[in-house]
Amino acid sequence: MPLRPDMEPKEFLEIFRRKKWLIIFSIFFVMFGAIVYCVIVPNKYQSSTTILVIPQRVPERFVSSTVTYGVEERLTATSHQILSRTRLMKVIDELGLYHEGRNSTPPEILAEKMRKKIGINILKGNNAFVLSYVHEDPKVAMLTASKMASFFIDENLKVREQLAAGTSEFLDTQVQEVKKKLEEQEEKVKKYKFAYLGELPQEMEANLNMLSRLQDQRRTNAEAIARAEDRKVLMESQISSLQNQIRTLEGGAEDPTDLLIDELYTKRKQLDDLSARYTPNYPSIIQIRNEIERLEERIGKSEQAGNLGVDNTKKTVLPLRKRKASREREEVDRIRGQVRSLELDITALKREQEETQRASNAIQSKVARLPQREQEMISLTRDYNNLKQSYDELLKKKLEANVSQNLEERQKGEQFQILDPANLPGQPFAPDRLRILSLAFVASLVVGFGGALGLEFIDPTLRSSRDFKHFFELPVLATIPIIQNEEYARKQSLRRTTVLGGILSFMVAVIAFVVLFLDKIRTILQF
C-alpha cells in the first residue's frame, strides 16, 4: 500500500512483518558479503619509522647555512625524488617485491602501487616525521620502511650538498660577471684619468697652487726683466760716456802704432775669450796667437823707429794718453760684455716668461674644464662604486657559501636521523574487520528495512479502510476478508518453498565458505 503521512507505528510494524523474509535475507546477505570480504582480503601490516630532524651543529652566528628550505618544503622535494619511478623500481628489485607480476606488469604501474602504500606524516613542530609502509608481509613492510628511511637520509644529505654547491656555483658565476664589469669600468676610469690628466677634480688644488706659483714666477721674471733692462740702459749710457772720453783722448792725429796697439788689445781679448772655452790646440786659438806675435813684432819695429820706450812685459810702450785711452777701451769692452750677458739674460727671462704664460694659460684652461670633468667623473665613479659595492657583497656571500658548502660536505649541517627504527608489526594494520562488520550491519539494516519500505511505497495495493479513505472521499460500508481459495494456497506454498530454498542456499554457501577458508578464519579469530 502507498505510505501515508499519518501512519501509526503498528502499521509500520505490520509492513515489516509482511516483509520479514526480505529484511532477514537482506541482513544475512549483506553481513555474509562483509564476512566474505573480511576473510578473503589479506592482512596488511604497517611498519613505520620516526626520523628526527637534527639542527645544524655549528651555531648560526658562526656559519649561516645557504639551504633555507624548511623541513616541510625540503621533505616534499625529497619525497618527489624518493618516490620517483627509478628509485621505487630500485627498491622493488632489491627487496623482490611484486615478483608475481614483475614481468607482466609495466614498471609505472608497479611504482604507482608501491607509492600508494608509502605514507609520510610530519609531526607537530616540524622536528620529526614518520615514514610508513604497508604490505601483506610484516617483514617486507619492515625492510621496505627501513630502506626508504635510508633513502630519505641519503637523499637529504645529497640534496643539501647539491643546494649548497649550486648556491656557491651561482655566486661564483655572479662574482666573475661583476668582476669582469668592474674591471671594464676600472679600465674606463683609468683611460679617462690618463686622457684628462691635470683636469681631474682631485687635482684642482694642485692646479690652483701651480697657477699661483706660475703667477708669482711671472711677476718675479717681470721684475727681473725690468731690472736687467734698467742695468742695460745704464751700461749703454756708460759705454757712450766712455766712448766720448776715448775720442777726447785720441783727439790728435792718429799714429799707425796706436792702431796696431788697439788691434793687439782686441786680439788679446779674443784670445782670452777663446781660451776660456777651448783647449790651446784649438785652430782659432793658434791662429790668433800667430796674429798677436806678428802684431807685437810690427809694434816693436815701429817703436824702435820712433825711439819710443819698450815695455818688457807687454813688449810695447804707450804714451800716457794712449794708455788711458786703452784702459777706457778695455772698460768699454768689459761693459759691452756685461751688456751682451744682460741681453742673453733678458732673452732667457722673456722666453721663460712666455713659457710661464703658456703654462699658466694651459692650467687656467684645465681649471675652466674642471666642472665638466667633475660631472663626467661622477658618472664614471658612480657606476664604478656601485659595481664595487656589488662585487664586495657578492664576494662576501661567495665566501660564506663556500663555508656553508664545506659545512654540508662535512655533514655538520641540518640532518635527518632515525629516532625510532622500523618495527616488525605484530598486528595487521588493515582491514579493520570490526569496523567493516559494524558498517555492514548498519548497511544491512538500512537495506532490509529501507527496502521493505521502498517496496511498500511502490505497491498500489490498498490493505485497509484507512488506506481507502486516504485516497477516496467516500464512506466505507463494508470490508471483504481475504478469500483463501486454491490460488491463495498455491501462492503461499510457492512463497514458503522460495524462502526455504533461499535459506538452504544461504546455508550451503556459508558451509562451503567455512570449509574453503577455515584456516584463514581461525587465523583471523586468533587476533
FENZI-V329726 format. One line per field, one symbol per residue. ss: DSSP state (~ for helix, > for strand, _ for the rest). phi: phi as a letter, one per 40 degrees, with the letter a starting at -180 (. if undefined). burial: 1 if it has 9 or more other ideal C-beta (glycine too) atoms within 8 Angstrom, else 0. A space follows every 10 residues. Layout:
ss: ???
phi: ???
burial: ???
This chain:
ss: ________~~ ~~~~~~~~_~ ~~~~~~~~~~ ~~~~~~~~~~ ___>>>>>>> >>>>______ __________ ~~~~~~~~~~ ~~__~~~~~~ ~~~~~_____ ______~~~~ ~~~~~~_>>> >>_____>>> >>>>>__~~~ ~~~~~~~~~~ ~~~~~~~~~~ ~~~~~~~~~~ ~~~~~~~~~~ ~~~~~~~~~~ ~~~~~_____ ~~~~~~~~~~ ~~~~~~~~~~ ~~~~~~~~~~ ~~~~~~~~~~ ~~~~~~~~~_ _____~~~~~ ~~~~~~~~~~ ~~~~~~~___ __~~~~~~~~ ~~~~~~~~~~ ~~~~~_____ _________~ ~~~~~~~~~~ ~~~~~~~~~~ ~~~~~~~~~~ ~~~~~~~~~~ ~~~~~~~~_~ ~~~~~~~~~~ ~~~~~~~~~~ ~~~~~~~~~~ ~~~~~~~~~_ ____>>>>>> _________> __~~~~~~~~ ~~~~~~~~~~ ~~~~~~~~__ ____~~~~~~ ~_________ _____~~~~~ ~~~~~~~~~~ ~~~~~~~~~~ ~~~~~~_~~~ ~~~~~~_
phi: .ccbcbccdc ccccccccbc cccccccccc cccccccccc cccbbbbbbb bccccdccdc ccbccccbcc cccccccccc ccccdccccc cccccgcfcc bcccccdccc ccccccccbb bcccgfcaab bbabacbccc cccccccccc cccccccccc cccccccccc cccccccccc cccccccccc cccccbcgbc dccccccccc cccccccccc cccccccccc cccccccccc cccccccccb cccccdcccc cccccccccc ccccccbbcc ccdccccccc cccccccccc ccccccfccb ccccfabbcc cccccccccc cccccccccc cccccccccc cccccccccc cccccccccd dccccccccc cccccccccc cccccccccc cccccccccc fbccbcbccb ccccccbcca cccccccccc cccccccccc cccccccccc ccbacccccc bbcbcccabb cccccccccc cccccccccc cccccccccc ccccccbccc ccccccc
burial: 1100000000 0100110010 0111111111 1111111110 0001111111 1110010100 0010111000 1001101110 1111001110 1100101100 0100100001 1011101111 0110010111 1111100101 1111111110 1110111011 1011101100 1101100110 1100110110 0110010011 0011001101 1001101100 1101100110 1100110110 0110110011 0000001111 1111101111 1001100000 0100110110 1100110111 0111000001 1000110100 0111110111 1110110110 0110110011 0110011011 0011011011 0011011001 1011001101 1001101101 1111101100 0011110100 0110100100 1000011011 1011101110 1110110000 0000001110 0000000000 0000000110 0000000010 0100010011 0011001000 1001000
